[in-house]
Amino acid sequence: HCDPWIEIGAFSNNDDDLPVQNQVYVIVPLQIIPSSSSSSSIRDNIVVVATTHLKAKEGTENERIRTSQALELRRKVENVANELRTLGWEDVSIILLGDWNAEPEDASVRSILERRGNGGLEMDNDVGIGDKG
């Protein structure tokens, strides 16, 4: 059984060239409990859900801020997923959602989706990305 916990935080400002921002994120690991007719082990399935509202408004500096925030969120979510794997969870999925204030081709979105080593996050093209706002 997975003890529920939630991480709520504000993005750090690791880039001294960027102004301090007030955007936040929430990360929650949730256990998927199979139906009684399922043959899956309960300890095999967990999903890490994260949501945020990245920096709004267009412009090069705001896209740099969004990219920095997106990379930080990706790193934090991957760290949670990796920690769960070390605790014995075999199937850990990740869902990232929120208001990205970006288009699919923007650096902030690409930084989340790019592959690194054996990992990487992939966008479900059936869901897609909503309108920039």
Backbone hydrogen bonds, N-H to C=O, Kabsch-Sander energy under -0.5 kcal/mol:
donor,donor_aa,acceptor,acceptor_aa,energy
3,D,1,H,-0.6
7,E,27,I,-2.7
8,I,6,I,-0.6
9,G,25,Y,-2.0
11,F,23,Q,-1.8
14,N,12,S,-0.6
16,D,14,N,-0.7
18,L,15,D,-2.1
25,Y,9,G,-2.5
26,V,51,T,-2.1
27,I,7,E,-2.6
28,V,49,V,-3.2
30,L,47,V,-3.4
32,I,45,N,-1.7
33,I,31,Q,-0.7
38,S,35,S,-1.9
44,D,41,S,-1.6
45,N,42,I,-1.0
46,I,91,D,-2.2
47,V,30,L,-3.0
48,V,93,S,-3.1
49,V,28,V,-3.1
49,V,47,V,-0.7
50,A,95,I,-2.6
51,T,26,V,-2.2
52,T,97,L,-1.1
53,H,24,V,-1.0
54,L,99,D,-2.1
63,E,59,G,-2.1
64,R,60,T,-2.2
65,I,61,E,-2.1
66,R,62,N,-2.6
67,T,63,E,-2.6
68,S,64,R,-2.3
69,Q,65,I,-2.6
70,A,66,R,-3.1
71,L,67,T,-2.6
72,E,68,S,-2.0
73,L,69,Q,-2.6
74,R,70,A,-2.7
75,R,71,L,-2.4
76,K,72,E,-2.5
77,V,73,L,-2.7
78,E,74,R,-2.7
79,N,75,R,-2.2
80,V,76,K,-2.1
81,A,77,V,-2.6
82,N,78,E,-2.8
83,E,79,N,-2.4
84,L,80,V,-2.3
85,R,81,A,-2.0
86,T,82,N,-2.1
87,L,83,E,-1.2
88,G,85,R,-1.6
89,W,84,L,-2.1
90,E,43,R,-0.8
91,D,44,D,-1.5
92,V,90,E,-0.6
93,S,46,I,-2.4
93,S,91,D,-0.6
95,I,48,V,-2.8
97,L,50,A,-2.6
99,D,52,T,-1.9
100,W,98,G,-0.8
106,D,103,E,-1.9
110,R,106,D,-2.6
111,S,107,A,-2.4
112,I,108,S,-0.7
112,I,109,V,-0.9
113,L,109,V,-1.8
114,E,110,R,-2.1
119,G,116,R,-1.8
121,L,112,I,-0.5
121,L,114,E,-0.6
125,N,123,M,-1.0
127,V,124,D,-1.6
128,G,124,D,-2.4
